Amino acid sequence: MNTSLQSIVAQLLDSGNLVLKDSSKYVSGNYIWQSFDHPSDTLLAGMKFGWDLRMGLDRHMTSWKSTEDPSTGDFTYGVDLRGIIPQFIVHKGHAKYYRTGPWNRIQFSGVQMTPNLIFTPKFVDNSWEVYYTFKAFNESTIMRLELNSYGNVQRAYANIDAMGGGSGCLLWFVDLLDVRKLSEYANINCCVFWFACQESRSGFESQSSRNLSFL
């Protein structure tokens, strides 16, 4: 790399991506390093979750030790390429803890992808990249996907104007959590969707039907 150290600058983009770039070159997206390639426990809208096969880059998530301790936890979540068809797998150490089932070009066999008015999911599978990403329909909506310290994959969103009467929501897989604390400090209408899934000898099955409630 011929870039001079004096020309390297750090910039926090509106997307939440922290990038290092050459200030002498004005090429959008041409970054020396970017935080979006290293998700930690969180995936934001626009981030790629999965593989850049050309670079051998695996963008996977790693849980925190606890909600108060950001050191490396017990769980990882990533795109598994070892089968014929990719699938998402949560590992606890080296053991499989949760899986979505393989991608069938429409959805993952173990997870029903229901259309919604909040975000648009996208899965790309070609000879260069295999990744999942999403984007919000409304630019004023902030979204995040999180692998928490219990190994649960959660999706949460909030309207930027939540304090002024906007809305917030938590969507997640596996355990049902008490999210009433989300509205203790602000007047936020919160809707909850939960999916509890487990693997069985016969394949992937749901432990309960989908539930919708308002808190």
Solvent accessible surface area in square Angstrom, and as a share of the most:
residue,aa,sasa,rsa
1,M,170,0.76
2,N,160,0.82
3,T,28,0.16
4,S,58,0.37
5,L,145,0.72
6,Q,164,0.73
7,S,20,0.13
8,I,46,0.23
9,V,60,0.34
10,A,70,0.54
11,Q,72,0.32
12,L,124,0.62
13,L,46,0.23
14,D,159,0.83
15,S,59,0.38
16,G,33,0.32
17,N,7,0.04
18,L,76,0.38
19,V,0,0.00
20,L,61,0.31
21,K,60,0.25
22,D,13,0.07
23,S,42,0.27
24,S,76,0.49
25,K,117,0.50
26,Y,203,0.77
27,V,91,0.52
28,S,116,0.75
29,G,49,0.47
30,N,88,0.45
31,Y,61,0.23
32,I,65,0.33
33,W,99,0.35
34,Q,47,0.21
35,S,29,0.19
36,F,24,0.10
37,D,26,0.14
38,H,97,0.44
39,P,10,0.07
40,S,63,0.41
41,D,11,0.06
42,T,26,0.15
43,L,0,0.00
44,L,49,0.24
45,A,33,0.26
46,G,48,0.46
47,M,8,0.04
48,K,66,0.28
49,F,1,0.00
50,G,0,0.00
51,W,66,0.23
52,D,8,0.04
53,L,72,0.36
54,R,156,0.57
55,M,146,0.65
56,G,53,0.51
57,L,37,0.18
58,D,49,0.26
59,R,17,0.06
60,H,72,0.32
61,M,0,0.00
62,T,33,0.19
63,S,1,0.01
64,W,89,0.31
65,K,108,0.46
66,S,43,0.28
67,T,100,0.58
68,E,155,0.70
69,D,55,0.28
70,P,89,0.56
71,S,57,0.37
72,T,99,0.58
73,G,13,0.12
74,D,75,0.39
75,F,11,0.04
76,T,49,0.28
77,Y,11,0.04
78,G,14,0.14
79,V,8,0.04
80,D,20,0.10
81,L,64,0.32
82,R,183,0.67
83,G,47,0.45
84,I,178,0.91
85,I,79,0.40
86,P,12,0.07
87,Q,28,0.12
88,F,12,0.05
89,I,2,0.01
90,V,1,0.00
91,H,34,0.15
92,K,101,0.43
93,G,54,0.52
94,H,190,0.85
95,A,62,0.48
96,K,118,0.50
97,Y,99,0.38
98,Y,11,0.04
99,R,50,0.18
100,T,7,0.04
101,G,1,0.01
102,P,51,0.32
103,W,25,0.09
104,N,77,0.40
105,R,170,0.62
106,I,143,0.73
107,Q,51,0.23
108,F,8,0.03
109,S,68,0.44
110,G,15,0.15
111,V,18,0.11
112,Q,121,0.54
113,M,60,0.27
114,T,58,0.34
115,P,126,0.79
116,N,45,0.23
117,L,165,0.82
118,I,35,0.18
119,F,22,0.09
120,T,53,0.31
121,P,46,0.29
122,K,115,0.49
123,F,26,0.11
124,V,25,0.14
125,D,42,0.22
126,N,62,0.32
127,S,86,0.56
128,W,143,0.50
129,E,22,0.10
130,V,7,0.04
131,Y,18,0.07
132,Y,14,0.05
133,T,20,0.11
134,F,3,0.01
135,K,135,0.57
136,A,20,0.15
137,F,119,0.50
138,N,82,0.42
139,E,169,0.76
140,S,37,0.24
141,T,23,0.13
142,I,105,0.54
143,M,5,0.02
144,R,91,0.33
145,L,9,0.04
146,E,35,0.15
147,L,0,0.00
148,N,14,0.07
149,S,24,0.15
150,Y,144,0.55
151,G,1,0.01
152,N,1,0.00
153,V,3,0.01
154,Q,19,0.08
155,R,26,0.10
156,A,30,0.23
157,Y,31,0.12
158,A,37,0.29
159,N,39,0.20
160,I,113,0.58
161,D,85,0.44
162,A,12,0.10
163,M,150,0.67
164,G,57,0.55
165,G,53,0.51
166,G,14,0.13
167,S,40,0.26
168,G,6,0.06
169,C,3,0.02
170,L,15,0.08
171,L,27,0.13
172,W,3,0.01
173,F,47,0.20
174,V,25,0.14
175,D,72,0.37
176,L,101,0.50
177,L,61,0.31
178,D,90,0.46
179,V,9,0.05
180,R,151,0.55
181,K,143,0.61
182,L,90,0.45
183,S,44,0.28
184,E,108,0.49
185,Y,182,0.69
186,A,19,0.15
187,N,118,0.61
188,I,32,0.16
189,N,104,0.53
190,C,4,0.02
191,C,21,0.13
192,V,7,0.04
193,F,50,0.21
194,W,45,0.16
195,F,49,0.21
196,A,9,0.07
197,C,20,0.12
198,Q,78,0.35
199,E,78,0.35
200,S,42,0.27
201,R,256,0.93
202,S,111,0.72
203,G,23,0.22
204,F,45,0.19
205,E,73,0.33
206,S,71,0.46
207,Q,103,0.46
208,S,44,0.28
209,S,88,0.57
210,R,118,0.43
211,N,60,0.31
212,L,100,0.50
213,S,53,0.34
214,F,154,0.64
215,L,93,0.47
